Amino acid sequence: MSRDVPESHRKPRKPLTPAQVRLYLAGYLALAAGSLGSVWAYRRAAQDVVGDAVIVSAYDTKKYQDQLERYGGKANILATEMQEWFVGLWHGRHLAYTLAVLTFAVALACFYVALFLPDLPPFGEDPDRGPDAPRK
């Protein structure tokens, strides 16, 4: 028993609309440019281990943590840690990883919109009425 659908029962494939072609092209261009940018950022990332260690150790002392908690409570400590994490995403090799994830998300969004674009009705038309029907 074969699971192949006979040729007579297959739906004919619709050609791509110009908007779909543009969206697919934008997705591929974003994927290529973002990948090149993230590779470039990864290779150019200067690993200043000593400088990073000094900065991290200054904010990791018990005195600093105690002052943060005294002024704003546990929420202040959590907010400071989240802020340091977010700022860290835009430096060094973390920047390359961030660019790669954002590139993938933008390309995926372009491909997703292009995939479902022909199912959407044209702007300004009612799906129940045809293009020849009188307008309100």
Secondary structure, DSSP 8 states (H G I E B T S, - for coil): ------GGGS-------HHHHHHHHHHHHHHHHHHHHHHHHHHH----HHHHHHHHHHHSSHHHHHHHHHHHHHHHHHHHHHHHHHHHTTSHHHHHHHHHHHHHHHHHHHHHHHHHGGGS--TT--SSS-TTS---
